Amino acid sequence: MPFPFEIAQDPVTFAVLAGVAFLAGFIDAIAGGGGLITVPALLTAGLPPHLVLGTNKLSATFGSAVASFTFFRRGLFDPRQWSAALVATAIGALLGAGMAHQVPARWLNQALPVIVFACGLYLLFNRAPDRTPDPARPLAKRRQWPQGLALGAYDGLVGPGTGAFWTVSTLLLYPIDLVRASGVARSMNFVSNAMALAVFIGTGHVAWLLGLSMGAALMLGAFLGARTAIGGGTRLIRPVFICVVLALTTRLSWQHWFGHA
């Protein structure tokens, strides 16, 4: 068993982690930031850090798959319009995950709270357009390549705040509303999660039983969260997104500026 024996034998711990995963999936489907909840929970349960990252990617892949499919079914994400971003994100995530143990990321970790907080400020003080462009109108794919490569590599290498970066950068680069930007963020998160997960599987850093049980709970939470986000629209997504950004900023500042795990 690739994680502590006592966790495998403790149904209470499994149930608590499943509940945490459900909540994370619900919030992540609306505004991103699910890893802010699941990663500390896995660390508290006693998993070593390398297993935490791989197991979290396994469960997150399930949640982001359900959320992205829900947006797709509602016509709020068209893969044909985002084909370049999908490919670029996959490539970037593979490169980022491959470099995870080779590239020193101390400077990036300390910059993260500032970057994430800036995303929250943008959405707080800049209103996303209320109307969307013609669905048949092609989006500028030349912008999708650098966006996908950069954010895919970031998710594979570091991870926290990726959904926020996708949401805000999509609002900045394209004439798109917040609900559709959330659909793009969830879909690209799925691609980068899946690619990074493949690398973690290859290195043996996945606790399968725990990851699959949390993934099932994440799927349910993500399904309900995505439907809630679509139904509530910008009025719901905006405050939840800002709250997640503030929580993520606080967590990252505490961890990387003041040296607390």
N, C-alpha and C positions, 0 to 999 in steps of 0.2 A: 504494500500500500504506500503510495508516494506522499502521504501526509501523515501527521502524527496519529498513532493507533487509537489514542483516546478520543480523537475527533470522529474517527470512523465508527467507534462503538457508542457514541453518545447521540441518541436521537434528539435530545433537547437542543444540542448545538446545531444539528442539521436543520431543525425546525426554525430556530432563531435566524440562522443564515438564510434560509429560504424566505422568511418574512422580510429580512433586510433586502434581499434580492428583488422581491416583488415591489417594494417601495422604490428601490433604485430604478427598476425598469419603468415604473409609472412616471417618475420625474424625468428620467432620461429621454423618454419618448416625447415629452412636452418641450423640454428646454436643454437637454444634455446634462452632463455632470453626474451621471449615475456612478461612475467610478469613485467619486468623492465619498460615496456611502459604502460601496462594497469593498474597496481596498482596505480601509481602516478596519472593517469588520473581519476580514480574512486575517489581517495581521493580529488582531486581538484574539482570534480563535487559535492562534499558535502556529500558523504556517510560516515557513521561512520566506523571505522576500522574493526569491526567484520563483517559488511555487505560487505565491500570491499573484504575481504579474501574469503568469501563464494561465492560471485557473480563472482569474478575472477576465482575461481575453476570451476564454471559452464561454463563460456565462454571458458576457457582453455581446458576443457574436449572435447568440440566440435572440437576445432582446432587440438588438438593432435590426436583425432580419425581419422580425415580426413588425416592428415599427415602420420600417421602410416599405414593406409589402402593403401595410395598411394605407400609407400615403399614396402608394402606386395605385391601389385599387380604387381609391377615391379620385383619381385623375389629377393628383397634386404633385406628381413626379413622373416625368417622361424620360426614360432611359435614353431614348434616341437623341434628345436635346443635350444630354449630359454624357454622351459616350466618351468624349475625350477626357473629361474629368474622372470618369470611372476607371479608365485604363491608367491614367496618370496617378490616381490615388493608389491603385494596386501596386504599381511599380514603386512609388514612393514608400509605401508601407513595408514592402519587402526589404528595400534598402535600409530604411530606418531600423527595423527589427534586427537586421543583420549587423548593424553598427552599434546596437544597444550596449554591448559589452566592450566596445573598442573606443568610443568617442567620449571624452570627458564632458559631462553636461552640467558642471557646477554653475557656470555663468548663466546658462539657459534656465536652470532651476530658480536662480535668484531673480531673473528677469520675469519669470512667469506671472507672479502676482500683479505686476504692473501691466503686463500685456492683457491679462484676463480682465482686470479692472477697467482698462481702457475700452474693452469690448462692451462692458456693461454701461459705461458712460455714454458710448455712442448710441446704444439703443434707448437709453433713458432720455437723451436730449435731441435725438433725431428720429422723427416719425417715419416709419417705413411707408411706401406708397400704398394707398388703399386699393388701387386698381392694378390688375396684372396685364402684361402684354398679350398679344394674340398668341394662343397656345401653339399655332403653326409657325410662328416666327422663330427662325433659328437664333440661338444664342451664340455669342462670340466664343468660338472654341479655342481661339488663340489665347484667351485669358484662362481657360480651363486647365491647360497644361501646367503652367507654373503654379496655379492654385492647388491643383490636385497633387502634384509632386511634392510641394512644400508641406501641405497639411497631412498628406499620407505619410511622409517621412517623419514628421513630428509625432504622429500618433504611434508609429512603430517604435520610435526612439524614446519618447517621453510619455505622452498620452493625455494628462489632465488638461481640460479646457478645449479639447479638439472640437467638440460640438459647438461651443461658443464661437470659436474661430471660423468654422464653416458658416454658421448663421450670419455673422457680421460681415465676413468677406463677401458672401453671396449678395447680401443687401447692398454692399458698396459697389460691386462690379456689374450687377445686372438690374434691369428694371423689373423687380420681382417683389411680391409682398411677403410678409413675415411667415405666414402659414406655409407657403411654398418653399421659402428659404429653410424652414424647419424640416420639410420633406427632403430637401437636398442634403441637409446636414445628417439626418438619420440614415439616408441611403449611403452616403460616402463613409459614414462611421462603420456601417456594416462591411463595406469592402475593405477598409483598412484593418478592422478587427479580424476579419477572416484571414487576410494575408499575414498579419503579425502572428495570429494563432498558429498558422502553418509552421512558422519558424520556431515557436515555443514547443510545438509537438515534436519537431525534429530534434530539439535539444533535450527532450524529456522533462520539460518543466511544466507539466499539467497534472493536477490532481483530478482524475477523471470523474470519479463518483460524486465528489463534492461539486465540481464544476457543472456536471450535467444536472444535478438536483437544483442548484441555484439557477442554471439556465432555464429550466422549466418554469420556475417562479418568475424569472425575468420576462419570459415570453408572455405570461399572463398579464403582468404589470405593464409591459410595453404595449400590448394590444389595447388594454383599457386606457392607457395614457395617450396613445395616438388618436383613438376615437374622441377622447376628451379634448385634445388639442385642436383637432379638426372642427369639432362642434363649437368650441369656445372661441376659436379664431385668435386674432391679434390681441383682443381684450384679455384673454387668458394667458397666452404665451408670453406677452411682454412682462407682466409682473413676476411670473414664475421664473422666467429667464434671468431677470435682474436679481432675484433672490438667490438663485443658484450661483450666479457670478459673484455675488458678495460672499457667499459661503465658501466658494472655491478660492477666492482671493484671501480670505482669512486663514483657511487651511494651509495654503501654499506659503503664505507669509510666515506663519507659525513654524512650518516645517523647514523652510529653506533659509529664512532670515534669522531665526532665533534658535535653530538647531534642535527642534523637538520633532519626534516622529509622529 
